[in-house]
């Protein structure tokens, strides 16, 4: 949503107004995100093994972690089963 904001000059001249398109949500987005992220981290709602949308983790780090775990189990001569599910 855009709102006209007076910049300078005569207030009667429409050319002296600019549009500001920041909504309250756009302004508050980062503080809200930080607050929710801090709460989730402090309450350990998301386990450290979560990779999908966790900072510094990705599909690549997930694959590396899986490889390390499977390799360790194979070294111990234990059975390994893997199931992949694509929710997209």
Kinemage of the C-alpha trace (Angstrom):
@kinemage 1
@onewidth
@group {chain A} dominant
@subgroup {mainchain}
@vectorlist {calphas} color= white
{ca unk a 1} P 0.000 0.000 0.000
{ca unk a 2} L 1.501 3.356 -1.035
{ca unk a 3} L 0.943 6.650 0.737
{ca unk a 4} L 1.862 10.143 -0.485
{ca unk a 5} L 4.486 11.822 1.689
{ca unk a 6} L 5.383 15.502 1.435
{ca unk a 7} L 9.023 16.063 0.440
{ca unk a 8} L 9.628 19.809 -0.083
{ca unk a 9} L 8.246 22.934 -1.746
{ca unk a 10} L 4.628 24.070 -1.875
{ca unk a 11} L 2.188 21.600 -0.349
{ca unk a 12} L -0.351 22.489 -3.055
{ca unk a 13} L 1.919 21.134 -5.817
{ca unk a 14} L 1.409 17.396 -6.276
{ca unk a 15} L 4.955 17.056 -7.689
{ca unk a 16} L 6.313 17.745 -4.192
{ca unk a 17} L 4.974 14.459 -2.880
{ca unk a 18} L 6.577 11.027 -3.099
{ca unk a 19} L 5.106 7.615 -2.473
{ca unk a 20} L 6.151 5.536 0.498
{ca unk a 21} L 5.211 1.901 0.108
{ca unk a 22} L 6.441 0.523 3.424
{ca unk a 23} L 3.686 -1.113 5.379
{ca unk a 24} L 3.826 -1.732 9.097
{ca unk a 25} L 4.450 -5.425 8.414
{ca unk a 26} L 7.407 -4.652 6.157
{ca unk a 27} L 8.916 -2.479 8.902
{ca unk a 28} L 8.266 -5.057 11.629
{ca unk a 29} L 9.243 -8.141 9.597
{ca unk a 30} L 12.879 -8.382 10.753
{ca unk a 31} L 12.244 -7.791 14.498
{ca unk a 32} L 9.381 -10.320 14.448
{ca unk a 33} L 11.527 -12.883 12.617
{ca unk a 34} L 14.373 -12.404 15.105
{ca unk a 35} L 12.003 -12.746 18.063
{ca unk a 36} L 10.399 -15.935 16.739
{ca unk a 37} L 13.797 -17.403 15.808
{ca unk a 38} L 15.163 -16.666 19.284
{ca unk a 39} L 12.108 -18.297 20.913
{ca unk a 40} L 12.377 -21.404 18.730
{ca unk a 41} L 16.091 -21.706 19.502
{ca unk a 42} L 15.714 -21.135 23.261
{ca unk a 43} L 12.837 -23.605 23.599
{ca unk a 44} L 14.601 -26.151 21.344
{ca unk a 45} L 11.455 -26.512 19.255
{ca unk a 46} L 13.516 -27.403 16.210
{ca unk a 47} L 16.137 -30.063 16.770
{ca unk a 48} L 19.741 -29.465 15.720
{ca unk a 49} L 19.308 -32.187 13.105
{ca unk a 50} L 16.865 -29.972 11.158
{ca unk a 51} L 18.464 -28.752 7.926
{ca unk a 52} L 15.703 -27.537 5.585
{ca unk a 53} L 15.171 -23.968 6.776
{ca unk a 54} L 17.791 -23.573 9.477
{ca unk a 55} L 20.494 -20.913 9.243
{ca unk a 56} L 23.825 -22.255 7.971
{ca unk a 57} L 22.238 -25.590 7.013
{ca unk a 58} L 20.962 -26.805 3.663
{ca unk a 59} L 20.233 -29.866 1.563
{ca unk a 60} L 24.005 -30.224 1.136
{ca unk a 61} L 24.724 -30.240 4.877
{ca unk a 62} L 21.868 -32.705 5.310
{ca unk a 63} L 23.413 -35.034 2.696
{ca unk a 64} L 26.842 -34.780 4.315
{ca unk a 65} L 25.352 -35.535 7.738
{ca unk a 66} L 23.451 -38.540 6.360
{ca unk a 67} L 26.573 -39.833 4.610
{ca unk a 68} L 28.593 -39.578 7.849
{ca unk a 69} L 25.928 -41.425 9.836
{ca unk a 70} L 25.467 -44.192 7.253
{ca unk a 71} L 29.232 -44.626 6.830
{ca unk a 72} L 29.584 -44.963 10.611
{ca unk a 73} L 26.852 -47.593 10.763
{ca unk a 74} L 28.399 -49.533 7.879
{ca unk a 75} L 31.789 -49.417 9.630
{ca unk a 76} L 30.076 -50.956 12.669
{ca unk a 77} L 28.588 -53.625 10.341
{ca unk a 78} L 25.051 -52.524 11.199
{ca unk a 79} L 22.065 -52.594 8.858
{ca unk a 80} L 21.085 -49.351 7.169
{ca unk a 81} L 17.719 -48.510 5.575
{ca unk a 82} L 16.960 -45.140 4.028
{ca unk a 83} L 13.617 -43.732 2.927
{ca unk a 84} L 13.341 -40.429 1.043
{ca unk a 85} L 10.129 -38.411 0.906
{ca unk a 86} L 9.654 -35.400 -1.354
{ca unk a 87} L 6.907 -33.146 -0.032
{ca unk a 88} L 7.071 -30.663 -2.902
